[in-house]
Amino acid sequence: MNSPAAPARADDKSIGDSVSNEAQAVQQAVDEQAPSAIVEREDGVYFAAGASTAACVAGVDRLFQAGAMFVGIDYPVFLRALYNCGAEPPGAASLNAATASAGSATSAAGIAPLRFADRVAPFVGLRRALYKAVKIINGEAEYYFEPVYLEGTPDLQAHPAKLDFDEFVADMWSKGIRFGIDAPAVKSVIAAGGLARIIVARRLNAMPGQDASIVEVSAEIHRSNAPRELADGRVDLHSFQNRFPQVKPNVKLLRKVPRAPGRRGFEMSGILIEPPLPRDIELDTVAGAGTMVENLADGEYLVSGVEGFLNIDPGSKRLSIGPKIISRDGVSARTTGNLDLKGEYEEFGEVQDGRLVEGGDISIHGDVFGKLQSRGGAIVLYRNLVGGSAVNVAGDIHVKGVASGAVLQTRQGEVVMARAESCVISATRVVIGEANNCEIIADEVLIKVAEGCAIAARKIEIGRAGPRKQSEMLLFPLVPDTTKYDQRLAELAAQAAQFERAAQRDQAEIEQLTSQAEMRSYLTLATRLRRRELVLTADQEPLFHKMAAAVGPALKAVAKLSLSAKAAQAQRELLFEQMELVRHKRMAVQGGSRCRVQMFAGEALVRSMVFNPDNGSVHDRAPKDIRAKLRASSSGLTLIFAGSSGALDWSLDAID
């Protein structure tokens, strides 16, 4: 590597001779150890085309160790070449482009060499002694600038010296600071001279990258909490517009934003500081039932596979789509307002007082203080129903906790609960562990312990029954009204008696006609002739025919009367068959009435209560009507039991 020797930087001739000799020695060492990664040309110093970063760093280090420095160094370009750090200055880029256009040698990939300095020059010891030690604390290098003088000068005041940025870079390299010099600050202090203590170099900390993330891409998955607009244009302030979004198939729901790598950092020694690896995430981890992951041209998406309601599981964070609406925020004026739902509904929060939930197959995991109305399916309450109501058109009602001061009604289904207090309950079948101060009406009631209740049902089964404070224990086995059957039986019996009398009249007239001597003689003779007990002679036949002609009108009358009697008997038998069918129907209606109490623990009254099966379901009544019917006067009711102890096993005897 050929380069002119650096000129002397002091005026003293002896110093100049010493510097010149040392510069020649440095130049010789540089020429002997010239690295291939660094190329010095007439227009400047270049990093060779195609040279690796490691080769460039090694080449720079070899030159600095040999006692050389780079004159006119472009420090940003220098750092970019060695550490691929920072933006390439525009000047360096234009210079490289100009050099390439001038026909400079390029690498096999067509990349021009990178110019970073004017020339290589010796950095003699006399000048190196001007630079003091640097103080390194917490990734920062601190340097104290003050006036300097060349050593060996007879008169220090007469021969001051000035620092140089190119020499500063070379000196810092030898002291282990190979990265991060604040070139503008150092140049400014050197140019100003005087005293200054500044940070001359800093560590470049690694910058973390961006973790992969998942973003929403569909507006359909967002709730609308605006008040619901009714069909007539009015606004329902108690309901929200779209609390539970429903999506169609093949709708893009979520998109994965890939992770972005971070920026590498460097210690001042040039050691690489790798940034932490950004976290990745897969859409599979949030894909639940009814969704699928698709890789499209513009990215990776979570797409709906079916039509249904969105649900996010709080544990697994998976998004699923299905026919069931699942909520975890509760039902209140703040969260959902009143709900009118088309599908199954499962709520993990509370239903507050004054809120109404309408739908089918309703499941509530929190306490219910409001109203539930189901169009079908089951209502399942996993906790308590307090002061609210659960009404099901066709389906069961199950309460796992306690129902207190509530209304539970189903037209066709059963009500099952562990405990009920001061409730109105009506259903096809009621099963309760413990009931206190309740009014219950159903076809069948099964209770382990009942206190202070009024219960009416076709079939009553109670383990222990008794009063509670001021509330009586009243039991009403429902006895069907059989009046219509009794009336029908009376009508049929009257008709059968009429036909019986008609047949008897006909038979009496027949007996009167057949009792005459002439008729009796003819009938006896005709009977013997028919049996071949007697054979008429030729002379006797005319006499027999004459006798027959004489009794002919009477015979016709007997035949007519006999047919009439048989018809009357047939009608009577038919009426008897109809009466038997009516009796069977009456027995079937009567046979379901029963009341059984294993033990009475206090005063209790058992009275039969008549109902008309033709008026529809006995338990399909309004709550106030149920209370009035069961707690009203007992006039007109038949007493079955009145006492405070013992047991009862009563059933309605069928009336034959």
C-alpha positions, 0 to 999 in steps of 0.5 A: 500500500503506497501512501505519502508520509504524513507531514510533521505537526510541530514547528521544531526541526528536531521534532520534525526529524523524529516524526519523519523517521517514525512515520517512515517506519510506520509506512513500511509496516503498513506496506508490509501488512496491508490488508486485502479488505482495504484499498487505498487509491488516488481518490481515497481509501475504500473497503474492497468490493465483496469484502466481508464485515469480519475482513473489514474489521480485521483490516482496520484493526491491523492498520491501527495496530501498525500505527496508522490512521485514516485521514479524512475519515467519514465516521458514519460510513466507517461504522456502517461498513464495519457494523452495518449500523446506521443509515448510509450518508447521502454523500457516501452513496453518491460518491460510490455511485460516481465511482462506479460510473467511472469504471471502478472495479466492482464485485461479482455481484456488481457492488462498488467499493465503499469509500470511507477516508481520504488516505492512510497516514502514520500516527506517530508516538509523539502525537499519540501521547497527546491523547489521554485515557478515557473513563468508561461508566455504564456504557459511556466513555467520558473524556476530559479535553484540555490544552495539549503540548508536544513532549520534548519541547524546550519551551512548552508555552511556545509549542502548543499542539492541537488534537485531531479527530482522525487521530482521536478515532485511531487512539480510541480504537487502540483503547478498546472503543471501536464503536459509537464515537459521537463524531459531531461532539468530538469535532466541535470540542476539538475545534473550540479548544479549551477545557471540556468534559464530555461523553465521546462515545456510547454503547448502542443498546439493542432495540426489541422487535415487535411481537406477533399480534392478532388484529380484528378485521371484521366489523361484524364481530363488534357489539353495538350498544346503541338503543334498539330501534323498534319496528314503529320507529320508536327507541327501546332504551332498555335494550341494545341494538346488537349485544351478541353479534352473529356472523355468516360463513367465510367471513374474515374475523382476525388477521395475524400480524407477523413479528418484526425483528429488533435492531441489533446493538453494539458495545463500544468495543464492537461486540454485538448485542443481539435483541431479544427474539420477538414472540410469535403467535399462531392463529391455531391457538385462538381457533375454536369450533366453527372457525378455520385458519386460512393462508391468503395472498395478503396474510394469514386469517381466522375465518368463520366456518359456519353461521352462528354466534361468536364466543370467546372462552375466557380460559383458552382465549379461543374464538368459536362460532355456534348456535348458543349465545354465551355471555360472561358480563351479566344482564344489566342496564350497563351491559346488555339491557333487556334481551330478546334472543333467537338461539340458546343462551348461557350467561355466567354473570348475574341477571339484575332486577328489572331486566328481562331475558327472552329466548329458549334453552336459557342457562344462568350461572349467576344469581337471577333477580330479574325475569326469564321467559323461555319459548321452549327448551329448558331454563337452568339456574345454577345459583339462586332465583331471588325476587325474579321469575322463570316462565317457560312455555314448554320445557323444564325449569331447574334451580340448583340453588335457592328460589326465594320470593320468586315465580316459577311456571311452566305450562308443560314441563317440570320444576325441580329445585333444592329449596323454595321459600315464599314462591309461587310454583306451577308446572306439570310436575314439581320436585322440591327438597324443601319448600317453605310458605309456597303456593304450588299447583301441579298435576304431580307434586313431590316434596321431602319437607313442606312447611306452611305451604298450600299445595294442590295437585292430582298426586301429592307425595310429601315426606314431612308436612307441617305449619310454619309460623303464621302460615297454615299447611294446606293440602288439596288433592284435586278431584276431577268433576265427573258430573258430565259422566254421571249425567251421561250415564243417567241419560243412557240408563233412561234410554235403555229403560225405555227400550226395555219397557218397549220390549216387555210390552211387545212380549206381553202382546205376543203372549196374549195372542199366542194364549188363544185356544185356536192359535195354541192348537195351530201352533202345536200342530205346526210344531209337530209337523215341522218336527215330523212327529205327525203326518197329515192324510190327504183328507186332513190337509185341507182342514190344516190349511183352513186352520192356518187361514183362520189364524193368519192375521194373528200370526202376522201380528205376532211376527211384527211384535217379535221383530219390534221386541228384538230391535228394542233389545238390541238398542238396549244392549248398545246403550249398555255398551256405551254406558260401560265406556263412559264408566271406564272414562270416569274411572280413568279420570278419578284414578289419578287423585291421591295424597300421601304424607309420611309424617305430619309435624304440626297442624295440617288440613287436607281437603279435596278440591274439585276441578273440571278437566275440560277447562284445560290445565289446572296449573296454567294460571296467573300467580295472583290467581294461584294464591287466591285459589289456594289461600281463599275460603275452604267452603264447599271443599270436602275434608279428608284430614285434620290433625297434627300427627300421624300419616295419610295415604288417601286415594279417590275410590272410583265410583262404579 
